[in-house]
Amino acid sequence: MSKEEIIAELKTIIKPYSEETLALENIDENTDFITDLKINSANLVDIVLDIEEKFKIEIDNDSMAKMLTVKATVEVIESKLQTNVGE
């Protein structure tokens, strides 16, 4: 799965949790969930759960703590997808 495909999926997952439509439309690797999309920490947990379900991966607490930007989130997803391939 390409980075662009992951970002497109993330956009779909994040949409219900953010009212910042302009920031959401222009989402890229530098987008910060809290600063740019105004997503609170409780909703970040919901987003992580949705990501786990969508990509069929498990995200540990250390990885979850890093997932504050789109770039960091994509890196965690790619890493977990790679791990799943090896299993």
PDB file of N, CA, C and O in Angstrom:
ATOM      1  N   MET A   1       0.845  -1.181   0.000  1.00  0.00           N
ATOM      2  CA  MET A   1       0.000   0.000   0.000  1.00  0.00           C
ATOM      3  C   MET A   1       0.890   1.243   0.000  1.00  0.00           C
ATOM      4  O   MET A   1       1.811   1.353   0.809  1.00  0.00           O
ATOM      5  N   SER A   2       0.613   2.166  -0.898  1.00  0.00           N
ATOM      6  CA  SER A   2       1.462   3.360  -1.024  1.00  0.00           C
ATOM      7  C   SER A   2       1.127   4.377   0.066  1.00  0.00           C
ATOM      8  O   SER A   2       0.068   4.323   0.692  1.00  0.00           O
ATOM      9  N   LYS A   3       2.062   5.302   0.272  1.00  0.00           N
ATOM     10  CA  LYS A   3       1.869   6.373   1.243  1.00  0.00           C
ATOM     11  C   LYS A   3       0.614   7.189   0.909  1.00  0.00           C
ATOM     12  O   LYS A   3      -0.147   7.570   1.798  1.00  0.00           O
ATOM     13  N   GLU A   4       0.417   7.446  -0.370  1.00  0.00           N
ATOM     14  CA  GLU A   4      -0.748   8.226  -0.809  1.00  0.00           C
ATOM     15  C   GLU A   4      -2.053   7.493  -0.482  1.00  0.00           C
ATOM     16  O   GLU A   4      -3.034   8.108  -0.065  1.00  0.00           O
ATOM     17  N   GLU A   5      -2.047   6.167  -0.679  1.00  0.00           N
ATOM     18  CA  GLU A   5      -3.239   5.371  -0.358  1.00  0.00           C
ATOM     19  C   GLU A   5      -3.525   5.395   1.145  1.00  0.00           C
ATOM     20  O   GLU A   5      -4.678   5.483   1.567  1.00  0.00           O
ATOM     21  N   ILE A   6      -2.468   5.315   1.937  1.00  0.00           N
ATOM     22  CA  ILE A   6      -2.632   5.352   3.393  1.00  0.00           C
ATOM     23  C   ILE A   6      -3.194   6.709   3.817  1.00  0.00           C
ATOM     24  O   ILE A   6      -4.107   6.773   4.640  1.00  0.00           O
ATOM     25  N   ILE A   7      -2.651   7.796   3.257  1.00  0.00           N
ATOM     26  CA  ILE A   7      -3.134   9.143   3.594  1.00  0.00           C
ATOM     27  C   ILE A   7      -4.602   9.300   3.185  1.00  0.00           C
ATOM     28  O   ILE A   7      -5.386   9.904   3.917  1.00  0.00           O
ATOM     29  N   ALA A   8      -4.973   8.765   2.030  1.00  0.00           N
ATOM     30  CA  ALA A   8      -6.374   8.829   1.583  1.00  0.00           C
ATOM     31  C   ALA A   8      -7.286   8.093   2.567  1.00  0.00           C
ATOM     32  O   ALA A   8      -8.370   8.576   2.895  1.00  0.00           O
ATOM     33  N   GLU A   9      -6.842   6.926   3.035  1.00  0.00           N
ATOM     34  CA  GLU A   9      -7.625   6.170   4.024  1.00  0.00           C
ATOM     35  C   GLU A   9      -7.714   6.942   5.346  1.00  0.00           C
ATOM     36  O   GLU A   9      -8.767   6.983   5.983  1.00  0.00           O
ATOM     37  N   LEU A  10      -6.592   7.551   5.745  1.00  0.00           N
ATOM     38  CA  LEU A  10      -6.573   8.336   6.977  1.00  0.00           C
ATOM     39  C   LEU A  10      -7.574   9.484   6.910  1.00  0.00           C
ATOM     40  O   LEU A  10      -8.280   9.768   7.878  1.00  0.00           O
ATOM     41  N   LYS A  11      -7.622  10.128   5.767  1.00  0.00           N
ATOM     42  CA  LYS A  11      -8.539  11.257   5.575  1.00  0.00           C
ATOM     43  C   LYS A  11      -9.973  10.805   5.837  1.00  0.00           C
ATOM     44  O   LYS A  11     -10.742  11.504   6.497  1.00  0.00           O
ATOM     45  N   THR A  12     -10.322   9.638   5.319  1.00  0.00           N
ATOM     46  CA  THR A  12     -11.664   9.079   5.519  1.00  0.00           C
ATOM     47  C   THR A  12     -11.912   8.770   6.997  1.00  0.00           C
ATOM     48  O   THR A  12     -12.992   9.034   7.525  1.00  0.00           O
ATOM     49  N   ILE A  13     -10.902   8.209   7.652  1.00  0.00           N
ATOM     50  CA  ILE A  13     -11.029   7.846   9.064  1.00  0.00           C
ATOM     51  C   ILE A  13     -11.159   9.100   9.940  1.00  0.00           C
ATOM     52  O   ILE A  13     -11.950   9.122  10.882  1.00  0.00           O
ATOM     53  N   ILE A  14     -10.395  10.120   9.632  1.00  0.00           N
ATOM     54  CA  ILE A  14     -10.330  11.337  10.456  1.00  0.00           C
ATOM     55  C   ILE A  14     -11.552  12.235  10.271  1.00  0.00           C
ATOM     56  O   ILE A  14     -11.948  12.938  11.200  1.00  0.00           O
ATOM     57  N   LYS A  15     -12.145  12.216   9.093  1.00  0.00           N
ATOM     58  CA  LYS A  15     -13.213  13.153   8.737  1.00  0.00           C
ATOM     59  C   LYS A  15     -14.299  13.320   9.812  1.00  0.00           C
ATOM     60  O   LYS A  15     -14.652  14.458  10.119  1.00  0.00           O
ATOM     61  N   PRO A  16     -14.843  12.243  10.397  1.00  0.00           N
ATOM     62  CA  PRO A  16     -15.908  12.426  11.401  1.00  0.00           C
ATOM     63  C   PRO A  16     -15.435  13.123  12.690  1.00  0.00           C
ATOM     64  O   PRO A  16     -16.255  13.609  13.470  1.00  0.00           O
ATOM     65  N   TYR A  17     -14.121  13.169  12.908  1.00  0.00           N
ATOM     66  CA  TYR A  17     -13.591  13.703  14.165  1.00  0.00           C
ATOM     67  C   TYR A  17     -13.112  15.149  14.065  1.00  0.00           C
ATOM     68  O   TYR A  17     -12.761  15.751  15.080  1.00  0.00           O
ATOM     69  N   SER A  18     -13.092  15.715  12.861  1.00  0.00           N
ATOM     70  CA  SER A  18     -12.585  17.076  12.683  1.00  0.00           C
ATOM     71  C   SER A  18     -13.594  17.943  11.947  1.00  0.00           C
ATOM     72  O   SER A  18     -14.192  17.526  10.954  1.00  0.00           O
ATOM     73  N   GLU A  19     -13.769  19.154  12.453  1.00  0.00           N
ATOM     74  CA  GLU A  19     -14.637  20.103  11.776  1.00  0.00           C
ATOM     75  C   GLU A  19     -13.838  21.089  10.935  1.00  0.00           C
ATOM     76  O   GLU A  19     -14.403  22.000  10.330  1.00  0.00           O
ATOM     77  N   GLU A  20     -12.524  20.902  10.900  1.00  0.00           N
ATOM     78  CA  GLU A  20     -11.633  21.777  10.131  1.00  0.00           C
ATOM     79  C   GLU A  20     -11.606  21.287   8.678  1.00  0.00           C
ATOM     80  O   GLU A  20     -10.639  20.655   8.251  1.00  0.00           O
ATOM     81  N   THR A  21     -12.663  21.578   7.930  1.00  0.00           N
ATOM     82  CA  THR A  21     -12.805  21.018   6.583  1.00  0.00           C
ATOM     83  C   THR A  21     -11.684  21.444   5.638  1.00  0.00           C
ATOM     84  O   THR A  21     -11.229  20.637   4.827  1.00  0.00           O
ATOM     85  N   LEU A  22     -11.238  22.678   5.727  1.00  0.00           N
ATOM     86  CA  LEU A  22     -10.163  23.144   4.841  1.00  0.00           C
ATOM     87  C   LEU A  22      -8.863  22.387   5.131  1.00  0.00           C
ATOM     88  O   LEU A  22      -8.186  21.920   4.214  1.00  0.00           O
ATOM     89  N   ALA A  23      -8.529  22.276   6.403  1.00  0.00           N
ATOM     90  CA  ALA A  23      -7.314  21.540   6.789  1.00  0.00           C
ATOM     91  C   ALA A  23      -7.432  20.072   6.385  1.00  0.00           C
ATOM     92  O   ALA A  23      -6.450  19.458   5.968  1.00  0.00           O
ATOM     93  N   LEU A  24      -8.624  19.518   6.508  1.00  0.00           N
ATOM     94  CA  LEU A  24      -8.851  18.114   6.163  1.00  0.00           C
ATOM     95  C   LEU A  24      -8.698  17.891   4.661  1.00  0.00           C
ATOM     96  O   LEU A  24      -8.124  16.892   4.227  1.00  0.00           O
ATOM     97  N   GLU A  25      -9.219  18.838   3.869  1.00  0.00           N
ATOM     98  CA  GLU A  25      -9.089  18.725   2.410  1.00  0.00           C
ATOM     99  C   GLU A  25      -7.633  18.797   1.964  1.00  0.00           C
ATOM    100  O   GLU A  25      -7.245  18.173   0.976  1.00  0.00           O
ATOM    101  N   ASN A  26      -6.833  19.562   2.700  1.00  0.00           N
ATOM    102  CA  ASN A  26      -5.431  19.772   2.325  1.00  0.00           C
ATOM    103  C   ASN A  26      -4.475  18.936   3.170  1.00  0.00           C
ATOM    104  O   ASN A  26      -3.309  19.293   3.339  1.00  0.00           O
ATOM    105  N   ILE A  27      -4.970  17.836   3.689  1.00  0.00           N
ATOM    106  CA  ILE A  27      -4.157  16.989   4.564  1.00  0.00           C
ATOM    107  C   ILE A  27      -2.904  16.505   3.823  1.00  0.00           C
ATOM    108  O   ILE A  27      -2.971  16.087   2.667  1.00  0.00           O
ATOM    109  N   ASP A  28      -1.774  16.570   4.510  1.00  0.00           N
ATOM    110  CA  ASP A  28      -0.523  16.035   3.966  1.00  0.00           C
ATOM    111  C   ASP A  28       0.323  15.533   5.131  1.00  0.00           C
ATOM    112  O   ASP A  28      -0.138  15.504   6.272  1.00  0.00           O
ATOM    113  N   GLU A  29       1.557  15.140   4.841  1.00  0.00           N
ATOM    114  CA  GLU A  29       2.401  14.555   5.880  1.00  0.00           C
ATOM    115  C   GLU A  29       2.646  15.493   7.055  1.00  0.00           C
ATOM    116  O   GLU A  29       2.869  15.038   8.176  1.00  0.00           O
ATOM    117  N   ASN A  30       2.606  16.789   6.809  1.00  0.00           N
ATOM    118  CA  ASN A  30       2.906  17.767   7.856  1.00  0.00           C
ATOM    119  C   ASN A  30       1.698  18.137   8.709  1.00  0.00           C
ATOM    120  O   ASN A  30       1.828  18.910   9.658  1.00  0.00           O
ATOM    121  N   THR A  31       0.532  17.599   8.386  1.00  0.00           N
ATOM    122  CA  THR A  31      -0.677  17.920   9.138  1.00  0.00           C
ATOM    123  C   THR A  31      -0.582  17.350  10.553  1.00  0.00           C
ATOM    124  O   THR A  31      -0.281  16.173  10.752  1.00  0.00           O
ATOM    125  N   ASP A  32      -0.847  18.219  11.527  1.00  0.00           N
ATOM    126  CA  ASP A  32      -0.844  17.834  12.938  1.00  0.00           C
ATOM    127  C   ASP A  32      -2.300  17.635  13.372  1.00  0.00           C
ATOM    128  O   ASP A  32      -3.145  18.504  13.155  1.00  0.00           O
ATOM    129  N   PHE A  33      -2.579  16.500  13.977  1.00  0.00           N
ATOM    130  CA  PHE A  33      -3.960  16.189  14.357  1.00  0.00           C
ATOM    131  C   PHE A  33      -4.536  17.201  15.349  1.00  0.00           C
ATOM    132  O   PHE A  33      -5.689  17.615  15.222  1.00  0.00           O
ATOM    133  N   ILE A  34      -3.734  17.594  16.328  1.00  0.00           N
ATOM    134  CA  ILE A  34      -4.237  18.476  17.378  1.00  0.00           C
ATOM    135  C   ILE A  34      -4.240  19.935  16.922  1.00  0.00           C
ATOM    136  O   ILE A  34      -5.252  20.623  17.057  1.00  0.00           O
ATOM    137  N   THR A  35      -3.123  20.408  16.388  1.00  0.00           N
ATOM    138  CA  THR A  35      -2.999  21.814  15.995  1.00  0.00           C
ATOM    139  C   THR A  35      -3.810  22.147  14.759  1.00  0.00           C
ATOM    140  O   THR A  35      -4.581  23.107  14.762  1.00  0.00           O
ATOM    141  N   ASP A  36      -3.644  21.359  13.693  1.00  0.00           N
ATOM    142  CA  ASP A  36      -4.280  21.682  12.413  1.00  0.00           C
ATOM    143  C   ASP A  36      -5.730  21.216  12.320  1.00  0.00           C
ATOM    144  O   ASP A  36      -6.588  21.935  11.807  1.00  0.00           O
ATOM    145  N   LEU A  37      -5.997  20.020  12.814  1.00  0.00           N
ATOM    146  CA  LEU A  37      -7.335  19.442  12.657  1.00  0.00           C
ATOM    147  C   LEU A  37      -8.206  19.602  13.908  1.00  0.00           C
ATOM    148  O   LEU A  37      -9.383  19.242  13.902  1.00  0.00           O
ATOM    149  N   LYS A  38      -7.615  20.146  14.980  1.00  0.00           N
ATOM    150  CA  LYS A  38      -8.349  20.417  16.237  1.00  0.00           C
ATOM    151  C   LYS A  38      -9.021  19.159  16.798  1.00  0.00           C
ATOM    152  O   LYS A  38     -10.168  19.190  17.243  1.00  0.00           O
ATOM    153  N   ILE A  39      -8.273  18.056  16.764  1.00  0.00           N
ATOM    154  CA  ILE A  39      -8.789  16.788  17.287  1.00  0.00           C
ATOM    155  C   ILE A  39      -8.307  16.636  18.730  1.00  0.00           C
ATOM    156  O   ILE A  39      -7.118  16.791  19.008  1.00  0.00           O
ATOM    157  N   ASN A  40      -9.227  16.332  19.646  1.00  0.00           N
ATOM    158  CA  ASN A  40      -8.820  16.182  21.047  1.00  0.00           C
ATOM    159  C   ASN A  40      -8.262  14.787  21.312  1.00  0.00           C
ATOM    160  O   ASN A  40      -8.383  13.890  20.478  1.00  0.00           O
ATOM    161  N   SER A  41      -7.658  14.620  22.468  1.00  0.00           N
ATOM    162  CA  SER A  41      -6.963  13.365  22.767  1.00  0.00           C
ATOM    163  C   SER A  41      -7.909  12.165  22.818  1.00  0.00           C
ATOM    164  O   SER A  41      -7.525  11.061  22.435  1.00  0.00           O
ATOM    165  N   ALA A  42      -9.133  12.370  23.284  1.00  0.00           N
ATOM    166  CA  ALA A  42     -10.102  11.260  23.322  1.00  0.00           C
ATOM    167  C   ALA A  42     -10.425  10.785  21.906  1.00  0.00           C
ATOM    168  O   ALA A  42     -10.518   9.584  21.650  1.00  0.00           O
ATOM    169  N   ASN A  43     -10.594  11.738  20.992  1.00  0.00           N
ATOM    170  CA  ASN A  43     -10.868  11.365  19.603  1.00  0.00           C
ATOM    171  C   ASN A  43      -9.648  10.753  18.933  1.00  0.00           C
ATOM    172  O   ASN A  43      -9.784   9.929  18.028  1.00  0.00           O
ATOM    173  N   LEU A  44      -8.456  11.149  19.369  1.00  0.00           N
ATOM    174  CA  LEU A  44      -7.243  10.519  18.818  1.00  0.00           C
ATOM    175  C   LEU A  44      -7.246   9.024  19.117  1.00  0.00           C
ATOM    176  O   LEU A  44      -6.844   8.221  18.275  1.00  0.00           O
ATOM    177  N   VAL A  45      -7.688   8.655  20.290  1.00  0.00           N
ATOM    178  CA  VAL A  45      -7.778   7.231  20.651  1.00  0.00           C
ATOM    179  C   VAL A  45      -8.777   6.529  19.724  1.00  0.00           C
ATOM    180  O   VAL A  45      -8.517   5.423  19.249  1.00  0.00           O
ATOM    181  N   ASP A  46      -9.912   7.174  19.474  1.00  0.00           N
ATOM    182  CA  ASP A  46     -10.910   6.603  18.558  1.00  0.00           C
ATOM    183  C   ASP A  46     -10.323   6.431  17.158  1.00  0.00           C
ATOM    184  O   ASP A  46     -10.569   5.425  16.493  1.00  0.00           O
ATOM    185  N   ILE A  47      -9.553   7.412  16.722  1.00  0.00           N
ATOM    186  CA  ILE A  47      -8.922   7.341  15.400  1.00  0.00           C
ATOM    187  C   ILE A  47      -7.958   6.161  15.341  1.00  0.00           C
ATOM    188  O   ILE A  47      -7.933   5.423  14.357  1.00  0.00           O
ATOM    189  N   VAL A  48      -7.168   5.987  16.391  1.00  0.00           N
ATOM    190  CA  VAL A  48      -6.225   4.856  16.434  1.00  0.00           C
ATOM    191  C   VAL A  48      -6.989   3.530  16.369  1.00  0.00           C
ATOM    192  O   VAL A  48      -6.576   2.607  15.667  1.00  0.00           O
ATOM    193  N   LEU A  49      -8.089   3.439  17.095  1.00  0.00           N
ATOM    194  CA  LEU A  49      -8.899   2.208  17.049  1.00  0.00           C
ATOM    195  C   LEU A  49      -9.456   1.975  15.643  1.00  0.00           C
ATOM    196  O   LEU A  49      -9.488   0.842  15.162  1.00  0.00           O
ATOM    197  N   ASP A  50      -9.890   3.044  14.994  1.00  0.00           N
ATOM    198  CA  ASP A  50     -10.389   2.929  13.616  1.00  0.00           C
ATOM    199  C   ASP A  50      -9.273   2.513  12.660  1.00  0.00           C
ATOM    200  O   ASP A  50      -9.497   1.727  11.739  1.00  0.00           O
ATOM    201  N   ILE A  51      -8.079   3.041  12.882  1.00  0.00           N
ATOM    202  CA  ILE A  51      -6.919   2.681  12.052  1.00  0.00           C
ATOM    203  C   ILE A  51      -6.603   1.195  12.227  1.00  0.00           C
ATOM    204  O   ILE A  51      -6.355   0.488  11.250  1.00  0.00           O
ATOM    205  N   GLU A  52      -6.615   0.728  13.477  1.00  0.00           N
ATOM    206  CA  GLU A  52      -6.352  -0.695  13.737  1.00  0.00           C
ATOM    207  C   GLU A  52      -7.338  -1.579  12.979  1.00  0.00           C
ATOM    208  O   GLU A  52      -6.963  -2.581  12.371  1.00  0.00           O
ATOM    209  N   GLU A  53      -8.606  -1.182  13.034  1.00  0.00           N
ATOM    210  CA  GLU A  53      -9.646  -1.970  12.370  1.00  0.00           C
ATOM    211  C   GLU A  53      -9.486  -1.925  10.850  1.00  0.00           C
ATOM    212  O   GLU A  53      -9.562  -2.958  10.185  1.00  0.00           O
ATOM    213  N   LYS A  54      -9.268  -0.742  10.309  1.00  0.00           N
ATOM    214  CA  LYS A  54      -9.169  -0.570   8.847  1.00  0.00           C
ATOM    215  C   LYS A  54      -7.978  -1.320   8.264  1.00  0.00           C
ATOM    216  O   LYS A  54      -8.099  -2.003   7.246  1.00  0.00           O
ATOM    217  N   PHE A  55      -6.827  -1.186   8.918  1.00  0.00           N
ATOM    218  CA  PHE A  55      -5.599  -1.773   8.372  1.00  0.00           C
ATOM    219  C   PHE A  55      -5.293  -3.152   8.954  1.00  0.00           C
ATOM    220  O   PHE A  55      -4.302  -3.784   8.590  1.00  0.00           O
ATOM    221  N   LYS A  56      -6.162  -3.615   9.869  1.00  0.00           N
ATOM    222  CA  LYS A  56      -5.977  -4.929  10.511  1.00  0.00           C
ATOM    223  C   LYS A  56      -4.593  -5.055  11.155  1.00  0.00           C
ATOM    224  O   LYS A  56      -3.858  -6.016  10.927  1.00  0.00           O
ATOM    225  N   ILE A  57      -4.269  -4.044  11.971  1.00  0.00           N
ATOM    226  CA  ILE A  57      -2.994  -4.015  12.687  1.00  0.00           C
ATOM    227  C   ILE A  57      -3.266  -3.733  14.157  1.00  0.00           C
ATOM    228  O   ILE A  57      -4.352  -3.286  14.526  1.00  0.00           O
ATOM    229  N   GLU A  58      -2.258  -4.000  14.995  1.00  0.00           N
ATOM    230  CA  GLU A  58      -2.341  -3.648  16.410  1.00  0.00           C
ATOM    231  C   GLU A  58      -1.333  -2.559  16.680  1.00  0.00           C
ATOM    232  O   GLU A  58      -0.173  -2.665  16.281  1.00  0.00           O
ATOM    233  N   ILE A  59      -1.771  -1.509  17.356  1.00  0.00           N
ATOM    234  CA  ILE A  59      -0.893  -0.380  17.649  1.00  0.00           C
ATOM    235  C   ILE A  59      -0.661  -0.343  19.153  1.00  0.00           C
ATOM    236  O   ILE A  59      -1.598  -0.180  19.935  1.00  0.00           O
ATOM    237  N   ASP A  60       0.600  -0.496  19.547  1.00  0.00           N
ATOM    238  CA  ASP A  60       0.939  -0.481  20.969  1.00  0.00           C
ATOM    239  C   ASP A  60       0.965   0.963  21.493  1.00  0.00           C
ATOM    240  O   ASP A  60       0.929   1.917  20.716  1.00  0.00           O
ATOM    241  N   ASN A  61       1.026   1.100  22.807  1.00  0.00           N
ATOM    242  CA  ASN A  61       0.979   2.433  23.423  1.00  0.00           C
ATOM    243  C   ASN A  61       2.132   3.328  22.993  1.00  0.00           C
ATOM    244  O   ASN A  61       1.933   4.526  22.794  1.00  0.00           O
ATOM    245  N   ASP A  62       3.332   2.776  22.844  1.00  0.00           N
ATOM    246  CA  ASP A  62       4.477   3.583  22.410  1.00  0.00           C
ATOM    247  C   ASP A  62       4.239   4.159  21.022  1.00  0.00           C
ATOM    248  O   ASP A  62       4.506   5.334  20.771  1.00  0.00           O
ATOM    249  N   SER A  63       3.735   3.323  20.126  1.00  0.00           N
ATOM    250  CA  SER A  63       3.444   3.786  18.764  1.00  0.00           C
ATOM    251  C   SER A  63       2.320   4.813  18.781  1.00  0.00           C
ATOM    252  O   SER A  63       2.374   5.812  18.064  1.00  0.00           O
ATOM    253  N   MET A  64       1.306   4.567  19.600  1.00  0.00           N
ATOM    254  CA  MET A  64       0.175   5.480  19.671  1.00  0.00           C
ATOM    255  C   MET A  64       0.630   6.873  20.120  1.00  0.00           C
ATOM    256  O   MET A  64       0.133   7.882  19.619  1.00  0.00           O
ATOM    257  N   ALA A  65       1.563   6.925  21.052  1.00  0.00           N
ATOM    258  CA  ALA A  65       2.051   8.206  21.575  1.00  0.00           C
ATOM    259  C   ALA A  65       2.745   9.030  20.492  1.00  0.00           C
ATOM    260  O   ALA A  65       2.786  10.257  20.578  1.00  0.00           O
ATOM    261  N   LYS A  66       3.286   8.367  19.480  1.00  0.00           N
ATOM    262  CA  LYS A  66       3.986   9.065  18.388  1.00  0.00           C
ATOM    263  C   LYS A  66       3.031   9.591  17.322  1.00  0.00           C
ATOM    264  O   LYS A  66       3.409  10.449  16.525  1.00  0.00           O
ATOM    265  N   MET A  67       1.820   9.098  17.300  1.00  0.00           N
ATOM    266  CA  MET A  67       0.892   9.365  16.202  1.00  0.00           C
ATOM    267  C   MET A  67       0.169  10.709  16.342  1.00  0.00           C
ATOM    268  O   MET A  67      -1.051  10.759  16.497  1.00  0.00           O
ATOM    269  N   LEU A  68       0.944  11.789  16.285  1.00  0.00           N
ATOM    270  CA  LEU A  68       0.370  13.125  16.423  1.00  0.00           C
ATOM    271  C   LEU A  68       0.316  13.876  15.095  1.00  0.00           C
ATOM    272  O   LEU A  68      -0.391  14.875  14.965  1.00  0.00           O
ATOM    273  N   THR A  69       1.068  13.388  14.116  1.00  0.00           N
ATOM    274  CA  THR A  69       1.045  13.991  12.781  1.00  0.00           C
ATOM    275  C   THR A  69       0.714  12.913  11.760  1.00  0.00           C
ATOM    276  O   THR A  69       0.808  11.719  12.043  1.00  0.00           O
ATOM    277  N   VAL A  70       0.331  13.347  10.590  1.00  0.00           N
ATOM    278  CA  VAL A  70       0.026  12.387   9.520  1.00  0.00           C
ATOM    279  C   VAL A  70       1.281  11.586   9.181  1.00  0.00           C
ATOM    280  O   VAL A  70       1.210  10.370   9.009  1.00  0.00           O
ATOM    281  N   LYS A  71       2.436  12.264   9.082  1.00  0.00           N
ATOM    282  CA  LYS A  71       3.674  11.563   8.724  1.00  0.00           C
ATOM    283  C   LYS A  71       4.002  10.462   9.732  1.00  0.00           C
ATOM    284  O   LYS A  71       4.307   9.334   9.345  1.00  0.00           O
ATOM    285  N   ALA A  72       3.939  10.789  11.020  1.00  0.00           N
ATOM    286  CA  ALA A  72       4.244   9.794  12.059  1.00  0.00           C
ATOM    287  C   ALA A  72       3.245   8.643  12.017  1.00  0.00           C
ATOM    288  O   ALA A  72       3.615   7.485  12.211  1.00  0.00           O
ATOM    289  N   THR A  73       1.992   8.962  11.767  1.00  0.00           N
ATOM    290  CA  THR A  73       0.951   7.937  11.703  1.00  0.00           C
ATOM    291  C   THR A  73       1.172   7.011  10.509  1.00  0.00           C
ATOM    292  O   THR A  73       1.043   5.793  10.631  1.00  0.00           O
ATOM    293  N   VAL A  74       1.503   7.588   9.362  1.00  0.00           N
ATOM    294  CA  VAL A  74       1.787   6.782   8.167  1.00  0.00           C
ATOM    295  C   VAL A  74       2.978   5.861   8.432  1.00  0.00           C
ATOM    296  O   VAL A  74       2.962   4.695   8.039  1.00  0.00           O
ATOM    297  N   GLU A  75       4.012   6.384   9.100  1.00  0.00           N
ATOM    298  CA  GLU A  75       5.197   5.563   9.406  1.00  0.00           C
ATOM    299  C   GLU A  75       4.835   4.400  10.322  1.00  0.00           C
ATOM    300  O   GLU A  75       5.318   3.286  10.122  1.00  0.00           O
ATOM    301  N   VAL A  76       3.995   4.642  11.322  1.00  0.00           N
ATOM    302  CA  VAL A  76       3.567   3.570  12.228  1.00  0.00           C
ATOM    303  C   VAL A  76       2.759   2.531  11.453  1.00  0.00           C
ATOM    304  O   VAL A  76       2.978   1.330  11.613  1.00  0.00           O
ATOM    305  N   ILE A  77       1.824   2.987  10.613  1.00  0.00           N
ATOM    306  CA  ILE A  77       0.997   2.057   9.828  1.00  0.00           C
ATOM    307  C   ILE A  77       1.873   1.228   8.896  1.00  0.00           C
ATOM    308  O   ILE A  77       1.719   0.009   8.819  1.00  0.00           O
ATOM    309  N   GLU A  78       2.792   1.881   8.187  1.00  0.00           N
ATOM    310  CA  GLU A  78       3.684   1.151   7.275  1.00  0.00           C
ATOM    311  C   GLU A  78       4.509   0.120   8.028  1.00  0.00           C
ATOM    312  O   GLU A  78       4.669  -1.010   7.566  1.00  0.00           O
ATOM    313  N   SER A  79       5.025   0.502   9.172  1.00  0.00           N
ATOM    314  CA  SER A  79       5.830  -0.407   9.986  1.00  0.00           C
ATOM    315  C   SER A  79       5.011  -1.616  10.439  1.00  0.00           C
ATOM    316  O   SER A  79       5.487  -2.749  10.369  1.00  0.00           O
ATOM    317  N   LYS A  80       3.787  -1.380  10.902  1.00  0.00           N
ATOM    318  CA  LYS A  80       2.931  -2.472  11.362  1.00  0.00           C
ATOM    319  C   LYS A  80       2.502  -3.369  10.207  1.00  0.00           C
ATOM    320  O   LYS A  80       2.408  -4.586  10.364  1.00  0.00           O
ATOM    321  N   LEU A  81       2.239  -2.766   9.039  1.00  0.00           N
ATOM    322  CA  LEU A  81       1.872  -3.562   7.867  1.00  0.00           C
ATOM    323  C   LEU A  81       3.036  -4.455   7.451  1.00  0.00           C
ATOM    324  O   LEU A  81       2.831  -5.607   7.066  1.00  0.00           O
ATOM    325  N   GLN A  82       4.256  -3.926   7.527  1.00  0.00           N
ATOM    326  CA  GLN A  82       5.462  -4.710   7.190  1.00  0.00           C
ATOM    327  C   GLN A  82       5.597  -5.894   8.159  1.00  0.00           C
ATOM    328  O   GLN A  82       5.909  -7.012   7.751  1.00  0.00           O
ATOM    329  N   THR A  83       5.358  -5.627   9.439  1.00  0.00           N
ATOM    330  CA  THR A  83       5.454  -6.669  10.449  1.00  0.00           C
ATOM    331  C   THR A  83       4.445  -7.775  10.185  1.00  0.00           C
ATOM    332  O   THR A  83       4.755  -8.956  10.338  1.00  0.00           O
ATOM    333  N   ASN A  84       3.230  -7.387   9.787  1.00  0.00           N
ATOM    334  CA  ASN A  84       2.178  -8.370   9.488  1.00  0.00           C
ATOM    335  C   ASN A  84       2.542  -9.231   8.294  1.00  0.00           C
ATOM    336  O   ASN A  84       2.215 -10.418   8.258  1.00  0.00           O
ATOM    337  N   VAL A  85       3.220  -8.641   7.313  1.00  0.00           N
ATOM    338  CA  VAL A  85       3.622  -9.394   6.114  1.00  0.00           C
ATOM    339  C   VAL A  85       4.613 -10.496   6.505  1.00  0.00           C
ATOM    340  O   VAL A  85       4.597 -11.592   5.945  1.00  0.00           O
ATOM    341  N   GLY A  86       5.474 -10.180   7.476  1.00  0.00           N
ATOM    342  CA  GLY A  86       6.484 -11.137   7.901  1.00  0.00           C
ATOM    343  C   GLY A  86       5.943 -12.269   8.738  1.00  0.00           C
ATOM    344  O   GLY A  86       6.643 -13.254   8.975  1.00  0.00           O
ATOM    345  N   GLU A  87       4.713 -12.150   9.191  1.00  0.00           N
ATOM    346  CA  GLU A  87       4.158 -13.194  10.071  1.00  0.00           C
ATOM    347  C   GLU A  87       3.581 -14.345   9.287  1.00  0.00           C
ATOM    348  O   GLU A  87       3.077 -15.302   9.876  1.00  0.00           O
TER     349      GLU A  87
END
